[in-house]
Amino acid sequence: MDLADLHRYEQAREHSVELLEKWLTTYKFKKWSKTQTNGKQVTDKMKRERANRIAMKLNDTKRWHAHSRGIPMKLLVDELELKIEDISNSGTLQKSLHEAHNFILDYMQSNNISACLKTANYTDQTREK
């Protein structure tokens, strides 16, 4: 294997850990203020450390084998101890999410787009004024 390729793979792995740490601490752990077990105040450092542990577990190629496969919610809850809201019993929300997902997939396939990202502050700079 080419050492340059190996280096790129290592950089990609490190970047994915950084992105996941940032996303978890900024969004998923945003309202996490007390630990569940003893009610201890949660610090930013604790959030970052927890996010890092999760990112490192998700980066374990011996455990997951491939990037493109989904991970079942039960496994994320049991093994990574993530708190995840189960929407399977919320018919309206579940239906709306599936419709939005299908719409996005259809749009991407129709326009030969391989990736899609939606953010709260996004403005389309490519539209004609």
C-alpha positions, 0 to 999 in steps of 0.5 A: 500500500502506498504510504501517501494513501495510508496517510490520507486514510489516517487523516480522514479517520482523525477528521471524522472523529473531530467532526463527530466530537464537534457535532455531539457536543454542539447539538446532541449534548447541548442540553445535557447538564447533569449526569444521569447516575449521580446528578453531577454537573456536566462540564464542556470537558466532560461532553468532549470526552464523552463525544471522543469515546463515542467517536473512537468506538464508531471508528473501530473498523474491526467492529463495524467493518464498513462505513456505508451500513446503518447502525441499529438504534438498539445497538447505539443505545446499548453499546454506545449508551446514547439517548435516542428518541424512538419515533417508531410509535409516533406515526405522524412524525415517522411518516413526515420524516420518511416522506422528507427522506424519500423526497431528498433521495429522489431529488439527489438521484434526479440531479445526479447529486451524491451528497446532501447537507442541510443547515439552519443557516444555509443560503443558496449562493448559486441561485440567480438574483 
